[in-house]
Amino acid sequence: MMAKKGPEPAQCKFIGEIRTPYGPDRCPRWPDENLPDTARIILFPEYQAGLKDLEKFKYVFVLFYLDRPHKQCSLVAHPPGAKGMEVGVFASRSPCRPNRIGLSVARVLKIENGEIITSAIDAFDRTPLIDLKPYFRDDDMKTEANNGWLDSIPGGRGANK
């Protein structure tokens, strides 16, 4: 019996680019809105009308294309700082993924002239932008969330929480 063939690959349009101070040798793993760095999200002119009322939100989901992977995709990841731990790629934030889509939540600082100035985003300079979605506090904040395997690492981010 043959496996059922899935649908044709989806096509994405890039709607802009992300400008950051990060080059191939420097990019934060866990973007922190308290970093002094900011990002500029520049929408192409034909998409700028879609920014209407986005300034009313404090945070935005930023989806982007990981156009500069540094190694071959694997279904197993070795998270940095996890002392040899091996997890599935879907249980990690590794940039080496079957579909090279990045996701960050960024604080909206200012919007003007088709540009959004945000807190730090873990993307290299000139990363292609796929989409933006508003962060709704009541829908997107899950108070029962945990840190998964990070909770088991002594002294890790999830320890004693």
Secondary structure, DSSP 8 states (H G I E B T S, - for coil): ---------------EEEE-S--TT---SS--TTSS-EEEEEE-GGGGGGGTTGGG-SEEEEEEE----SS---SEE--TTSTT--EEGGGS--S--SS-EEEEEEEEEEEETTEEEEE--SS-TTEEEEEEEE--HHHH--TT---GGGGGSTTSTTTT-
